[in-house]
């Protein structure tokens, strides 16, 4: 029976017994998004790095907000420029550039887009 149970992260521990279902380093009890695509960069609460609307998934609105950061230096009115670094600074250098766009592309790819 145990072999027929779901194992989201393929770590050979069925989800009902796994304290970190998506193997992102955030225990399920504290993980806001406990089924984040494997390998996705996350915030401390388990939310994907570029999840700007809080739905635990990367969608086109997140892409458009990245675009706004690249073009205008901010997510959109009235979000401050610091929000761009919070959500999209994949390489941690303090600015949003094409290296960060590569990170966003990888995140979209791993989320099924």
N, C-alpha and C positions, 0 to 999 in steps of 0.2 A: 504493500500500500504506500509506503513512503516514497517509492520510486515514481509513483504517479502524481505526487504532490508538486505544485509549482516551485521552481527555484530560479527566481528572476536573475540573479547574478551568476548563476552556474558555479557556485562555490561548494556544491555537494551538500549544502544544508538547506532543507526545505524552508520556504518563506515563513511558515508559522513558527518555526524554531530559530530563525535567523534574526539576530539583534541588529543587523545592518543589511537590510534586504538588497539595497542597490550597491553595497560595497564601496561607498563614497567616504567612509571614515566618520560619518555622523550617525550615531545610534538612532534607531527608528523613533524612540520616545522624543528625541529632540529634532528629528528630521522633518522639516516642513514638506519636503517633496521626497518621500521615501522610495520612489521608483524612477529616479533620475536615470537617463540613459547612461550606460556604463562608459566611463572615461571622460564624462563631462566635467569641466571645471565648475566648482560650486562656491557659494558663500558659506560662512560658518554655520548657517542654519540649514544647509542642505539644498538651498534653492540654486538652480543653474545660474552661472555668472551673468548671462545676458537676459535673464527673465525680468524684463522691466515692468510687466503688468501683473506679476505675481500668480500666474496660472500654472506654474511648475513645468512649463513647456516653452520651447522657443517657437515663436510664430512670427508672421510677417510684420506685426506691429513692432516687435523687437528689432527686426532688420531696419525698419524705417526710422526708428529712434537712433540706431547706430549711424545711419545715413545723416540724420540731423546733427549728430555729434561731429561727424567728419566735415560737414559743410558749414554748420553754424556754431560749432563748439558747445552745443547744449542739446539736451534731449528734446526740448521744446519748451514753450512758455508755460508755466513760470519756473520749470526745473532749472536748478543752478548747473553751471558747468561741471561742478564736482560730481554730479550724478553720472556724467559720461565716464569718468575714471572709475567710479564704483562699479558700473555695469559692463564696461567694455575694454578696460585696460588689461588685456590678456597677457602682455609681456611685462607689465609692472613698471614701465618707464615714465609714467606720469602724463603721457599724452596719447591721443587716439590717432592711429596711423594704419598703414596697410598691413603691418605685422598683426595688429589687432583684428583687422578684417579677416586675415587668415584664421585666427582663433575663432572668430564668429562663424566662418564657413565650416570649420571642423565641428563646432558645436551643433550647427544646423544638421550637418551630415549624420552625426551620432543620434540626433533626436528624430531621425526619420524623414527629414525634408530632402 
